[in-house]
Amino acid sequence: MRVAYSPGYVVPLPEGHRFPMPKFALLHERLLAEGLLRAEQVVEPSPAAWTDLERVHDRVYLENFRRGALDRGALRRLGLPWSEALVRRSRLAVQGTLEAVRMAQADGIAANLAGGTHHAFPDRGEGFCVFNDVAVAIRAARAQGRLRRALVVDLDVHQGNGTAAVFAGDPETYTFSVHGARNYPFRKLRSSRDVALPDGTGDSDYLQQLESHLPFVLEEARADVAIYVAGVDPVRGDRFGRLALSRGGLARRERYVLRTLRAAELPVAIVMGGGYAATPELTADLHAEVHREARRLVQAP
């Protein structure tokens, strides 16, 4: 399976910052070490064009972010300190998702070792999300005539409020979110279909909800491509998760989602989403689970 990755996905943050920035490089290293990825399968993205970002984001927001002119309130909502490296990193990650969609359409399945920044709105960033890579990728591919209808399967524990806002009223983009009912964002927006789970939800209830909804999602979406936000923050022990999916439950989730989407003959572009385990190393190992399942799927007769 081909993936998009750049060393530029990792930029310096202040010591003790809550965001696990090393996880992107650690995931890349782990996939290579496990033989799940070969060097020739890695596509290094260039920074996304500002014109593509404008397909989703307001020019004033883009210009203020580019120049480092966001006010304190905007930076507080974003949760990341501004730097020129962050500007470049954010553009790289968006282009990585554009490349993942393109590769999925060619190969059936592909991934970006970043992305899933679903809290970014057209006029602002929130919750460690600068640009909404999923929304930009869908609109760019649509503008290029490469897709008409898109499905977003978002299993990050936090609802993709930015993505829901971008595509509100868009009949050709279906947004499906399974998330914690009492978790951030505390004011949820309406996706095409939302499944809100109580704190402490474990394997049985989580998977039952997913398996009862996804077939109907596929019928309603009638999509040409799926983008899967494979957040691992529903796993028990995640610092911001509040759910209780086990490691085995995560593997079953990834297996079910990938096999169901591919059985529907949908190209699948996987993006990382959130994950805040006790260490960046553990977080990266959890993010690798979807790649292990993708490998098994690709190798199946």
C-alpha positions, -999 to 999 in steps of 0.1 A, spaced: 0 0 0 13 34 -10 14 62 16 21 99 17 47 110 42 72 138 47 97 144 75 82 179 75 52 164 92 71 168 125 79 203 138 93 215 171 68 222 199 75 236 234 86 210 259 57 194 276 31 203 249 1 180 249 2 173 212 22 141 204 41 156 174 67 127 172 40 102 164 41 109 127 78 100 123 75 71 147 46 56 127 67 59 95 96 41 112 74 14 127 58 6 93 92 3 77 105 -19 106 75 -42 105 78 -46 68 44 -31 63 59 -4 41 88 -2 17 107 30 9 95 29 -27 59 30 -15 64 64 1 53 94 -18 66 127 -3 41 155 -8 49 191 -16 31 219 3 -6 222 -8 -13 251 -31 -29 281 -15 -55 279 -43 -65 245 -31 -67 256 5 -90 284 -7 -115 258 -18 -124 254 18 -108 282 39 -114 319 39 -87 341 24 -84 363 55 -78 333 77 -53 318 53 -34 351 51 -34 357 88 -21 322 94 5 325 67 19 358 82 17 347 118 -10 373 125 -35 352 143 -47 369 176 -43 352 210 -79 339 210 -73 322 176 -41 307 188 -57 295 220 -85 278 200 -59 262 177 -38 249 206 -5 251 187 21 279 187 26 296 153 58 291 134 69 292 98 76 255 102 40 249 113 27 267 82 47 244 59 38 213 80 1 221 77 3 225 39 23 193 36 -3 173 56 -31 186 34 -13 177 2 -6 143 18 -43 137 19 -48 149 -16 -22 124 -27 -38 96 -6 -71 101 -24 -54 101 -58 -35 69 -49 -66 52 -35 -84 59 -67 -56 43 -86 -48 14 -63 -80 8 -42 -65 18 -9 -38 42 3 -29 64 33 -16 96 45 6 93 77 -10 125 89 -43 143 84 -78 139 97 -77 175 110 -114 177 113 -119 205 138 -107 231 112 -134 254 100 -134 277 69 -125 307 90 -105 293 119 -85 264 133 -94 245 165 -82 216 185 -48 212 170 -63 214 135 -51 242 112 -66 232 78 -93 207 71 -73 183 49 -103 160 43 -125 188 30 -98 203 8 -90 169 -7 -127 163 -15 -132 197 -31 -99 195 -50 -107 161 -64 -142 172 -73 -129 203 -90 -105 181 -111 -134 159 -121 -120 129 -102 -151 123 -80 -186 134 -76 -199 119 -43 -176 114 -13 -180 96 20 -161 106 52 -160 78 79 -148 96 110 -140 73 139 -119 97 159 -133 100 194 -140 137 189 -168 147 165 -155 162 132 -173 195 138 -153 214 112 -160 188 85 -197 188 94 -197 226 91 -179 226 57 -203 201 41 -236 211 58 -262 212 30 -239 195 5 -259 165 -8 -228 150 -25 -207 146 6 -218 123 33 -202 127 68 -205 98 93 -191 103 128 -189 79 157 -177 98 188 -179 104 225 -211 121 235 -195 141 264 -162 148 248 -148 177 229 -163 196 210 -189 202 236 -212 218 211 -217 192 184 -227 201 148 -249 179 127 -231 153 104 -251 133 78 -251 106 105 -239 109 141 -234 82 166 -227 96 201 -214 71 226 -214 73 264 -182 75 284 -166 41 290 -181 24 259 -161 -8 253 -156 -33 225 -190 -49 223 -212 -18 223 -188 2 202 -185 -24 175 -223 -32 176 -230 5 170 -205 7 141 -217 -25 125 -254 -15 127 -248 19 111 -221 15 84 -242 -6 60 -269 21 60 -243 48 56 -230 31 24 -265 29 10 -273 65 18 -239 79 7 -237 63 -28 -201 75 -28 -173 73 -53 -146 74 -27 -143 70 11 -119 89 34 -114 70 66 -104 91 97 -88 63 117 -84 80 150 -71 57 178 -83 79 207 -113 57 215 -88 32 229 -88 27 267 -62 48 284 -61 76 258 -55 109 276 -84 126 259 -106 97 249 -130 87 277 -140 55 258 -127 19 265 -120 2 232 -93 -26 237 -64 -31 215 -81 -62 201 -113 -41 196 -93 -16 176 -80 -43 153 -115 -56 148 -127 -21 141 -101 -15 114 -107 -49 99 -144 -44 97 -143 -8 83 -117 -16 56 -133 -49 45 -168 -33 44 -156 -3 24 -136 -24 -1 -164 -49 -4 -185 -20 -16 -158 -13 -42 -150 21 -27 -114 34 -30 -103 41 6 -79 69 16 -69 64 53 -59 95 74 -46 93 109 -69 113 131 -62 117 168 -44 95 193 -30 105 227 -18 74 244 6 75 274 36 78 251 42 88 214 56 54 208 24 36 220 3 61 200 23 53 168 19 16 175 -19 20 178 -19 40 145 -1 12 128 -30 -12 135 -50 1 105 -20 -5 83 -16 -41 96 -52 -47 86 -48 -30 53 -18 -53 46 -39 -84 54 -67 -71 31 -44 -64 2 -27 -98 6 -60 -118 9 -67 -140 -21 
